[in-house]
Amino acid sequence: MRFLTVMRPVPFDEPEPARFRAGASVAGTTQAEPLNVLGSERPDKPEEACGVFAVMAAGQAVANLTYFGLYALQHRGQESAGIAVFQGDQVRLHKDMGLVSQVFDQDVLERMPGELAIGHNRYSTTGSSKACNAQPVVLMTRLGPFALAHNGNLVNAAELRLALDHLSSEFTSTTDSELIAFALQQAVDGGQGWSEAIRHAASLCRGAFSLLIGTPEGLFALRDGHGVRPLVFGHLGESSQAQWVASSESCGLDIIGANFVDDVKPGEIIHFRQGDPTPERIQWCEEPAKLCVFEMIYFARPDSRFFGESLYSYRVRIGEVLARETPVAADIVIGVPDSGIPAAIGYSQASGIPFADGLIKNRYVGRTFIQPTQAMREAGIRVKLNPLPDVLSGKRVVVIDDSIVRGTTSRKLVQALRDAGATEVHMRISSPPVTHPCFYGIDTDTQDHLIAARLTLAEIEQHLGVDSLAYLSKAGMVQAAQTNDGEFCTACFDGNYPIDLDPSVRASKLMLEPAGIAASL
């Protein structure tokens, strides 16, 4: 008999019996409230995409390996984490709110033996930040259970939700990821095999989706036709051992000693089978490649490899381009840790202005229940960054950051530099102005909250309190990648969305919440 075990704690907002079908058994569920975050003000950055990771390796501690893979991908999402492990016809699932190290410990991992694991780190883009929206999504079918982990965002989620309305009593989340899972479940229960059903479910989706799907027939990895979000794969040991690993970024392979093999190509489905050294690669659709350029600039870790090199090299290069495009007389160049550091080094190298560490980052700041008082916020509580007066005092400073979205924390940062004794503050941004929201898996505000969409360059300078402000050109950003200019989605900078958007999508990332569904009807 096939069965599924849900380990403590996996909180759902709906009654568990409606969630699993075909005789699945569920044990030990509890409920939990979403975590609060520090302060009410959102960060002055595009906020994270999710991270997905999978290991298929008989004889290995796949849950432990997946834990470390998710640990390497923690930067992609800090709201929740989860792992589903297959052992024969049984699936053990553990997921909860919090960081990977908060959700899992050795006791939990030891109770998750198996040969295939699917893992997920979440940052919410569709569906609010609460426990019922944690992934992976696990459902039962006539062919057994499957686990699905999704990075990206569907732009036809409301349409897909209506098409699956006959299953609405079984929905337990408000995510587009669960909709993909139910579409897959319906295809399998309708008589299709795994490969055919996954291809069918993918054809119903429009938007950005990099998926890892664990099944009794092995691991499936696929990307949408444009390849908006990254996905790579490799193997542990020799390829003849057929111990396969898939990850949002190559840094997830590195942490467990896996060898990089290739990207999952845009529009490709790859089927990895236990014991088979040659995965089956199927091109399920053909679209122009449009990798999110913000993966290059900010999201992905600098040690992850894109287009044959580490992103550190690319980010140094855009700093060099920025220096040539926007020169200024100054005494030192500093970067906003950590994402602004490589570009600051490049700016220093190209301009000849010495690089210095002018800001210290508290690397242990995470989610917290403790809220600062209003007086603390007004005093500019320095939770994450603190300037070094010894370095900054009496200096004309060029400060390099990767982006400005809302202008809130950037303004406070400039004031902190002046308070530390900087005589001039010149801000340089290693990306173009963010003028349009993203709908493909990055959580940005509506356009009226994007400072570059509302204000002129001179007005932004005045708002931030800088002596000068300049952005990297779009041409410089793309050309520095040293690949085909047309391979990137640059919609957040120019409004050229490669995937058509339904008007309801523009309204809210919470479209699948009850109020959002009603508004879209």
C-alpha positions as CSV (number, residue, x, y, z in Angstrom):
1,M,0.0,0.0,0.0
2,R,1.3,3.4,-0.9
3,F,1.3,5.9,1.9
4,L,2.7,9.3,2.9
5,T,4.0,10.4,6.2
6,V,4.0,14.1,7.2
7,M,6.5,14.8,9.9
8,R,6.2,17.3,12.7
9,P,5.6,20.2,12.2
10,V,3.8,20.7,8.9
11,P,1.1,23.2,9.5
12,F,-1.9,23.6,7.1
13,D,-4.7,26.0,7.3
14,E,-7.2,23.5,5.8
15,P,-8.2,20.1,7.2
16,E,-5.6,17.6,6.2
17,P,-7.8,14.8,4.8
18,A,-8.8,17.1,1.9
19,R,-5.2,17.6,0.9
20,F,-4.1,14.0,0.0
21,R,-5.9,11.6,-2.3
22,A,-5.7,7.9,-3.2
23,G,-5.6,6.6,0.3
24,A,-2.7,8.7,1.6
25,S,-2.2,8.8,5.4
26,V,-1.2,12.0,7.2
27,A,0.1,12.1,10.8
28,G,1.4,14.6,13.3
29,T,0.2,17.9,11.8
30,T,0.1,21.1,13.7
31,Q,-0.6,24.8,12.9
32,A,1.7,27.7,13.1
33,E,1.6,31.5,12.6
34,P,3.8,33.3,10.0
35,L,6.9,34.9,11.3
36,N,7.1,38.6,11.7
37,V,10.0,40.5,10.2
38,L,12.1,43.2,11.7
39,G,10.3,46.5,11.4
40,S,7.4,47.5,9.1
41,E,9.6,49.0,6.3
42,R,10.4,46.8,3.4
43,P,14.0,46.7,2.2
44,D,15.3,48.9,-0.6
45,K,15.9,45.9,-2.8
46,P,14.1,43.6,-5.1
47,E,13.2,40.7,-2.8
48,E,14.2,37.2,-3.2
49,A,13.2,34.5,-5.6
50,C,12.8,30.9,-4.3
51,G,15.4,28.2,-4.2
52,V,14.9,24.5,-5.4
53,F,17.2,21.6,-4.8
54,A,17.0,17.8,-5.4
55,V,19.2,14.7,-4.9
56,M,18.6,11.3,-6.4
57,A,21.3,9.0,-4.9
58,A,20.7,5.4,-3.7
59,G,22.7,4.7,-0.6
60,Q,23.3,8.3,0.3
61,A,21.8,10.4,3.1
62,V,19.7,12.4,0.6
63,A,17.9,14.4,3.3
64,N,21.2,15.6,4.7
65,L,22.6,16.5,1.3
66,T,19.4,18.4,0.5
67,Y,19.7,20.3,3.8
68,F,23.1,21.5,2.8
69,G,21.9,22.3,-0.8
70,L,19.1,24.5,0.7
71,Y,21.6,26.0,3.1
72,A,23.7,27.2,0.1
73,L,20.5,28.6,-1.5
74,Q,19.3,30.3,1.6
75,H,19.8,33.7,0.0
76,R,17.0,33.0,-2.4
77,G,14.3,32.7,0.3
78,Q,14.1,32.9,4.1
79,E,10.4,32.5,4.8
80,S,10.0,28.8,4.9
81,A,11.9,25.6,4.0
82,G,10.9,22.0,3.3
83,I,12.1,18.6,2.2
84,A,10.2,15.6,0.8
85,V,12.1,12.2,0.7
86,F,11.0,9.2,-1.3
87,Q,11.7,5.7,0.0
88,G,10.0,3.2,-2.2
89,D,6.3,4.0,-2.2
90,Q,6.5,6.2,0.9
91,V,7.1,9.9,1.1
92,R,8.2,11.7,4.2
93,L,7.6,15.4,4.2
94,H,8.8,18.0,6.7
95,K,8.3,21.8,6.1
96,D,7.8,24.8,8.3
97,M,8.3,28.6,8.5
98,G,11.8,29.8,9.1
99,L,15.4,29.4,7.9
100,V,16.7,26.0,6.9
101,S,18.7,25.7,10.1
102,Q,15.5,26.5,12.1
103,V,13.3,24.1,10.3
104,F,15.6,21.1,10.3
105,D,17.9,19.4,12.9
106,Q,19.8,16.2,12.9
107,D,17.0,14.3,14.6
108,V,14.5,15.3,11.9
109,L,16.9,14.5,9.0
110,E,17.7,11.0,10.5
111,R,14.0,10.2,10.3
112,M,14.0,10.9,6.6
113,P,15.8,8.0,4.9
114,G,15.4,7.4,1.2
115,E,16.9,7.6,-2.3
116,L,15.3,10.8,-3.7
117,A,14.8,14.2,-2.0
118,I,13.1,17.4,-3.1
119,G,13.8,20.6,-1.2
120,H,12.6,24.2,-1.3
121,N,13.4,27.6,0.2
122,R,10.5,30.1,-0.1
123,Y,10.1,33.8,-0.6
124,S,6.5,34.6,-1.3
125,T,5.6,36.1,-4.7
126,T,2.2,34.6,-5.2
127,G,0.5,33.7,-1.9
128,S,1.2,35.3,1.4
129,S,3.9,34.3,3.9
130,K,2.2,31.7,6.0
131,A,2.8,28.0,6.8
132,C,0.2,26.5,4.4
133,N,2.2,28.0,1.5
134,A,5.4,26.3,2.3
135,Q,6.8,23.8,-0.2
136,P,7.4,21.2,-1.5
137,V,3.8,20.4,-2.5
138,V,3.1,16.7,-2.1
139,L,0.0,15.0,-3.7
140,M,-1.1,11.4,-4.4
141,T,-2.0,10.0,-7.8
142,R,-3.0,6.6,-9.3
143,L,0.7,6.1,-10.0
144,G,1.8,7.0,-6.5
145,P,2.9,10.2,-4.7
146,F,4.9,13.1,-6.2
147,A,6.6,16.2,-4.7
148,L,6.9,19.5,-6.5
149,A,9.1,22.5,-5.8
150,H,8.7,25.7,-7.8
151,N,10.8,28.8,-8.4
152,G,9.1,31.5,-10.4
153,N,5.7,33.0,-10.8
154,L,2.8,32.2,-13.1
155,V,1.1,35.1,-14.8
156,N,-2.1,33.1,-15.6
157,A,-2.6,31.8,-12.0
158,A,-6.1,33.2,-11.8
159,E,-7.1,31.5,-15.1
160,L,-5.5,28.2,-14.0
161,R,-7.3,28.5,-10.6
162,L,-10.7,28.8,-12.4
163,A,-9.9,25.8,-14.6
164,L,-9.3,23.8,-11.5
165,D,-12.2,25.2,-9.6
166,H,-13.8,21.7,-9.3
167,L,-10.9,20.9,-6.9
168,S,-11.2,24.1,-4.9
169,S,-12.3,22.1,-1.7
170,E,-9.0,20.4,-1.8
171,F,-6.8,23.5,-2.1
172,T,-4.8,24.1,1.1
173,S,-2.6,27.0,0.0
174,T,-2.9,30.3,-2.0
175,T,0.1,29.7,-4.3
176,D,0.4,29.2,-8.0
177,S,2.8,26.3,-7.2
178,E,-0.1,24.2,-5.8
179,L,-2.1,24.9,-8.9
180,I,0.8,23.4,-11.0
181,A,0.7,20.3,-8.7
182,F,-3.0,19.8,-9.1
183,A,-2.8,20.2,-12.8
184,L,-0.2,17.5,-12.8
185,Q,-2.2,15.3,-10.5
186,Q,-5.3,15.6,-12.8
187,A,-3.2,14.7,-15.9
188,V,-1.8,11.5,-14.2
189,D,-5.2,10.5,-12.8
190,G,-6.6,11.0,-16.3
191,G,-4.5,8.3,-17.6
192,Q,-1.2,9.9,-18.6
193,G,2.3,8.7,-17.6
194,W,4.6,11.0,-15.6
195,S,6.5,12.5,-18.6
196,E,3.4,13.1,-20.6
197,A,1.5,14.5,-17.6
198,I,4.3,16.9,-16.6
199,R,4.5,18.1,-20.2
200,H,0.8,18.6,-20.2
201,A,0.7,20.5,-16.9
202,A,3.6,22.7,-18.1
203,S,1.7,23.6,-21.2
204,L,-1.1,25.0,-19.1
205,C,1.3,27.4,-17.3
206,R,2.3,30.8,-18.5
207,G,5.0,32.7,-16.7
208,A,8.3,31.8,-15.0
209,F,8.6,28.3,-13.6
210,S,11.7,26.2,-12.8
211,L,10.4,23.0,-11.3
212,L,11.8,19.9,-9.6
213,I,9.4,17.0,-9.4
214,G,10.1,13.8,-7.5
215,T,8.1,10.7,-8.5
216,P,8.3,6.9,-8.1
217,E,9.9,6.9,-11.6
218,G,12.7,9.3,-10.7
219,L,13.4,13.0,-10.7
220,F,12.1,15.5,-13.3
221,A,13.6,19.0,-13.8
222,L,12.2,21.5,-16.2
223,R,12.2,25.2,-17.0
224,D,9.6,27.4,-18.8
225,G,10.2,28.2,-22.4
226,H,12.0,31.5,-21.7
227,G,14.1,30.1,-18.9
228,V,13.4,33.2,-16.7
229,R,14.7,31.5,-13.5
230,P,17.9,29.4,-13.4
231,L,18.2,25.7,-12.9
232,V,21.3,23.5,-13.2
233,F,22.2,19.8,-12.7
234,G,25.3,17.7,-11.9
235,H,26.3,14.4,-10.4
236,L,28.0,13.0,-7.3
237,G,31.1,11.0,-8.0
238,E,31.4,9.4,-11.4
239,S,28.5,9.9,-13.8
240,S,28.2,6.1,-14.2
241,Q,27.0,6.0,-10.7
242,A,23.8,7.9,-11.7
243,Q,23.7,10.0,-8.5
244,W,22.1,13.1,-9.8
245,V,21.7,16.6,-8.2
246,A,19.6,19.5,-9.4
247,S,19.8,23.1,-8.0
248,S,18.7,26.6,-8.7
249,E,22.3,27.6,-8.8
250,S,25.7,25.9,-9.1
251,C,26.6,26.9,-5.6
252,G,24.1,24.2,-4.4
253,L,26.1,21.6,-6.3
254,D,29.4,22.9,-4.9
255,I,28.5,22.6,-1.2
256,I,27.9,18.8,-1.5
257,G,30.9,18.2,-3.8
258,A,28.7,17.5,-6.9
259,N,30.1,18.0,-10.4
260,F,28.4,20.5,-12.6
261,V,27.1,19.0,-15.9
262,D,24.9,21.6,-17.6
263,D,22.0,24.0,-17.3
264,V,18.5,22.7,-17.7
265,K,17.8,24.5,-21.0
266,P,14.8,26.9,-21.4
267,G,11.8,24.8,-22.4
268,E,13.5,21.6,-21.5
269,I,12.3,18.6,-19.3
270,I,15.0,16.2,-18.0
271,H,14.1,12.8,-16.6
272,F,16.7,11.4,-14.2
273,R,16.2,7.7,-13.4
274,Q,17.7,5.7,-10.6
275,G,20.7,3.8,-11.9
276,D,20.6,5.3,-15.4
277,P,23.8,7.3,-16.2
278,T,22.1,9.1,-19.2
279,P,19.1,11.3,-18.4
280,E,16.4,11.7,-20.9
281,R,16.3,15.3,-22.2
282,I,13.1,16.5,-24.0
283,Q,12.5,20.0,-25.5
284,W,8.9,20.6,-24.6
285,C,8.6,24.1,-26.1
286,E,10.6,26.7,-28.0
287,E,10.7,30.3,-26.9
288,P,13.3,33.1,-26.9
289,A,15.7,32.7,-23.9
290,K,15.0,35.4,-21.4
291,L,17.0,34.8,-18.2
292,C,16.2,37.4,-15.5
293,V,19.1,39.8,-15.6
294,F,18.7,40.5,-11.9
295,E,19.9,37.0,-11.3
296,M,23.2,38.2,-12.7
297,I,23.3,41.5,-10.9
298,Y,22.0,40.6,-7.4
299,F,20.0,37.5,-6.7
300,A,22.3,34.6,-7.4
301,R,25.4,34.1,-5.2
302,P,28.6,35.5,-6.7
303,D,30.2,32.1,-6.7
304,S,27.5,30.6,-8.8
305,R,28.4,30.1,-12.5
306,F,26.4,31.6,-15.4
307,F,27.6,31.5,-19.0
308,G,30.8,29.7,-18.1
309,E,32.1,32.0,-15.3
310,S,31.3,33.0,-11.8
311,L,29.0,36.0,-11.2
312,Y,31.7,37.6,-9.2
313,S,33.6,38.2,-12.5
314,Y,30.5,39.7,-14.2
315,R,29.8,42.0,-11.2
316,V,33.4,43.2,-11.2
317,R,33.1,43.9,-14.9
318,I,29.9,45.9,-14.5
319,G,31.7,48.0,-11.9
320,E,34.4,48.7,-14.4
321,V,31.8,49.7,-17.0
322,L,30.1,51.9,-14.4
323,A,33.4,53.7,-13.7
324,R,33.9,54.5,-17.3
325,E,30.3,55.6,-17.8
326,T,30.0,57.7,-14.6
327,P,33.4,59.1,-13.5
328,V,33.7,61.3,-10.4
329,A,36.5,62.8,-8.4
330,A,36.7,61.1,-5.0
331,D,39.1,59.7,-2.3
332,I,37.7,56.2,-1.7
333,V,35.3,53.7,-3.2
334,I,33.2,51.6,-0.9
335,G,30.6,48.9,-1.6
336,V,27.3,48.2,0.2
337,P,27.9,44.7,1.6
338,D,27.6,42.1,0.3
339,S,26.1,42.5,-3.2
340,G,27.7,45.8,-3.9
341,I,31.3,44.8,-3.2
342,P,32.4,43.1,-6.5
343,A,31.1,46.1,-8.5
344,A,32.9,48.5,-6.1
345,I,36.1,46.6,-6.7
346,G,35.6,46.9,-10.4
347,Y,34.9,50.6,-10.1
348,S,38.0,51.1,-8.1
349,Q,40.2,49.1,-10.5
350,A,38.9,51.1,-13.6
351,S,38.9,54.5,-11.9
352,G,42.1,54.2,-9.9
353,I,40.3,55.4,-6.8
354,P,41.3,53.2,-3.8
355,F,38.8,50.7,-2.5
356,A,38.1,50.6,1.2
357,D,35.7,48.8,3.6
358,G,33.6,51.6,4.8
359,L,30.5,49.6,6.0
360,I,30.4,46.6,8.2
361,K,27.5,44.2,7.9
362,N,26.0,42.2,10.7
363,R,25.9,38.8,9.0
364,Y,23.7,37.2,11.7
365,V,20.6,39.3,11.1
366,G,17.6,37.2,10.1
367,R,14.0,36.9,10.8
368,T,13.0,38.0,14.3
369,F,9.9,38.5,16.5
370,I,11.4,41.6,18.1
371,Q,10.0,44.8,16.8
372,P,12.0,48.1,17.1
373,T,10.1,50.9,18.7
374,Q,9.1,53.9,16.6
375,A,11.8,56.0,18.4
376,M,14.4,53.4,17.5
377,R,13.3,53.5,13.8
378,E,13.4,57.3,13.8
379,A,16.9,57.2,15.3
380,G,18.0,55.1,12.3
381,I,18.5,51.8,14.2
382,R,21.5,50.2,12.4
383,V,20.6,46.5,12.5
384,K,22.4,45.4,9.3
385,L,25.0,48.0,8.4
386,N,27.3,50.2,10.4
387,P,29.8,52.8,8.9
388,L,33.5,53.1,9.9
389,P,34.3,56.7,10.8
390,D,38.0,56.0,10.8
391,V,37.7,55.1,7.1
392,L,35.1,57.7,6.0
393,S,36.0,60.8,8.0
394,G,37.1,63.7,5.8
395,K,36.8,61.6,2.6
396,R,34.9,62.1,-0.7
397,V,33.2,58.8,-0.9
398,V,31.9,56.8,-3.9
399,V,29.4,54.3,-2.6
400,I,28.4,51.4,-5.0
401,D,25.2,49.5,-4.6
402,D,23.5,47.1,-7.0
403,S,20.1,48.7,-7.1
404,I,17.6,51.2,-5.7
405,V,14.0,50.2,-5.6
406,R,12.1,52.4,-3.1
407,G,14.8,54.8,-1.9
408,T,14.0,54.3,1.8
409,T,17.1,52.5,3.2
410,S,19.4,54.1,0.7
411,R,18.5,57.5,2.1
412,K,19.3,56.4,5.6
413,L,22.6,54.9,4.4
414,V,23.7,58.2,2.9
415,Q,22.9,60.0,6.1
416,A,24.8,57.4,8.1
417,L,27.9,58.0,5.9
418,R,27.6,61.7,6.4
419,D,27.3,61.2,10.2
420,A,30.5,59.2,10.0
421,G,32.3,62.2,8.6
422,A,32.1,61.7,4.8
423,T,32.5,65.2,3.2
424,E,30.9,64.1,-0.1
425,V,28.8,61.1,-1.0
426,H,28.5,60.0,-4.6
427,M,26.2,57.1,-5.2
428,R,26.8,54.8,-8.2
429,I,24.3,52.0,-9.0
430,S,25.5,48.9,-10.9
431,S,22.2,48.5,-12.7
432,P,19.8,50.8,-14.6
433,P,16.9,52.5,-12.8
434,V,14.1,50.1,-11.7
435,T,11.0,51.6,-13.3
436,H,8.7,48.6,-13.6
437,P,7.5,45.8,-11.3
438,C,8.5,42.2,-11.9
439,F,5.8,39.5,-12.3
440,Y,8.0,36.5,-12.9
441,G,9.2,35.6,-9.4
442,I,10.7,38.7,-7.8
443,D,8.7,40.6,-5.2
444,T,8.7,44.2,-6.2
445,D,6.3,46.9,-5.4
446,T,3.7,48.4,-7.7
447,Q,5.0,51.0,-10.1
448,D,3.9,54.0,-7.9
449,H,6.2,52.8,-5.2
450,L,9.3,52.6,-7.4
451,I,11.3,55.7,-6.9
452,A,12.8,55.8,-10.4
453,A,9.3,55.6,-11.9
454,R,8.1,58.6,-9.9
455,L,11.1,61.0,-9.8
456,T,13.7,62.4,-12.1
457,L,17.4,61.8,-11.5
458,A,17.8,65.2,-9.9
459,E,14.8,64.6,-7.6
460,I,16.2,61.2,-6.6
461,E,19.5,62.8,-5.8
462,Q,17.7,65.4,-3.6
463,H,15.6,62.7,-1.9
464,L,18.7,60.6,-1.1
465,G,20.8,63.5,0.0
466,V,23.8,62.6,-2.2
467,D,26.2,64.9,-4.0
468,S,25.7,63.0,-7.2
469,L,23.9,59.8,-8.4
470,A,24.4,57.8,-11.5
471,Y,23.2,54.4,-12.8
472,L,24.8,51.8,-15.1
473,S,23.4,52.0,-18.6
474,K,21.2,49.1,-19.8
475,A,23.6,48.6,-22.7
476,G,26.6,48.4,-20.4
477,M,24.8,45.9,-18.1
478,V,23.9,43.6,-20.9
479,Q,27.1,43.8,-22.9
480,A,29.2,43.1,-19.8
481,A,27.6,39.6,-19.7
482,Q,29.6,38.9,-22.9
483,T,26.8,36.7,-24.4
484,N,23.8,37.3,-26.7
485,D,22.1,40.6,-25.9
486,G,18.7,39.1,-26.4
487,E,19.1,36.3,-23.8
488,F,17.9,38.5,-20.9
489,C,14.6,39.7,-19.4
490,T,15.1,43.4,-18.7
491,A,11.4,44.2,-18.0
492,C,12.1,45.8,-14.6
493,F,14.2,48.4,-16.4
494,D,12.3,49.0,-19.6
495,G,8.8,47.5,-19.3
496,N,9.3,45.1,-22.1
497,Y,7.7,42.0,-20.6
498,P,8.5,38.9,-22.6
499,I,5.4,37.0,-21.4
500,D,2.0,38.6,-21.8
501,L,0.4,39.8,-18.6
502,D,-3.3,39.6,-17.7
503,P,-4.5,42.8,-16.0
504,S,-5.4,41.0,-12.8
505,V,-1.8,39.9,-12.4
506,R,-0.7,43.5,-12.2
507,A,-3.0,44.1,-9.2
508,S,-1.5,42.0,-6.4
509,K,0.7,39.1,-5.6
510,L,-2.1,37.9,-3.3
511,M,-4.5,37.2,-6.2
512,L,-5.2,33.7,-4.9
513,E,-6.2,34.9,-1.5
514,P,-10.0,34.9,-1.1
515,A,-10.3,38.7,-1.7
516,G,-8.0,38.4,-4.7
517,I,-10.0,35.6,-6.3
518,A,-13.2,37.6,-6.0
519,A,-11.6,40.7,-7.6
520,S,-10.4,38.7,-10.6
521,L,-13.8,37.3,-11.4
